[in-house]
Amino acid sequence: MNAHPGVFTEDSATPVVRRVALSHLSIELGHLYMDDFRAGGERLREHFRRVLPWVRTAEQACADEVHRGRPRISTCFLVDDYFTRFGTPAEVVRALVSAAQDAGLTIDYVARESGCASADGVDLATLVRQHLVAEPPEGDNGGRPATAVSGWLSNGQRGGPGPAAAMAAPRPWQPPRQSAVQNHSIFVDIELWNGPDGGVLWSCPFLAAVWQLQRLGLIRHLGEPVAEPRPGSADDLADDWDRMPAVVRLNPRAAPFRAYRTFSALDARFLPIELAVRTILGQVAVDAAVAAQVRERAEGEGLTLPDEVVDRIRYAFL
């Protein structure tokens, strides 16, 4: 019998964790909004021209860290079809591929943001939500609902009146305070989802956190990976976003989609979102068997991965 904190399972009931192919580095070539696409091909080409030097820098840094064989590096691009849908998959992907090629870049994989919410019949966002371990701040009196109820996650204690004993007058206002504070607090309070009864609208930071976990090869459902890349091209993509696979491998010679580390080249407007992403990932309990499997495979290649997931993620904000 296996024992985990609060959970006991028979050995025969524990699913086998299937391995996934891993590159050394996954490079995200950007994330654009509908207005960027509507601005035309020159806007897209300008984006990739700005990204190019950072991609080359990330590739060189990866090569310097890999001491056995050639570095395996793949590129990807996430299309927002969750909050706003525009054009058809073929139209959008063709425009992206063409603009990237003009700038000297190749998009190996293209993914749908909706695929971070649900893919292959698996409620992916809920799966990650179930692995959130939000720690109550010091002195918490239960006045704030748990994350699983409220849909809000923070990195500390909210501001407001201080806790008071029963029948006592409220205490003076207290400022918010970060849990792991160094000199001064940087308090973050993040809405993970909202929506009417019977429906959930996941927030952009939460879906971006799922996206990072996918790229790092740290998500499994009953031991199986979710949203395995499927081969395709811009010309044979479906006209309906819902019929497009969550992840499409555009380059048949591409290194694996998932990787030990990720690098994202993003516009500066995404900085607040990525701060939220890092806060969320700091409170996600990755399955121990999956985490150990990835770490052991890295060690087998002479690589040492940071224990914290967020320390495997790198950025360039343009």
HUWO-V448884 format. One record per helix or strand of 2 or more residues. SS is the DSSP state (a for helix, b for strand). FROM is the first residue (numbers start at 1). LEN is the number of residues. Records with the same first field share a line. If there is no record, write none. Layout:
# HUWO-V448884
SS = FROM-LEN  FROM-LEN
This chain:
# HUWO-V448884
b = 2-3  7-3  23-6  73-7  109-4  152-3  156-2  160-2  173-2  177-2  189-3  193-2  201-2  230-2  247-3  259-8  313-5
a = 11-3  34-5  41-25  89-14  113-4  124-6  147-4  204-12  234-3  241-3  268-14  288-13  309-4
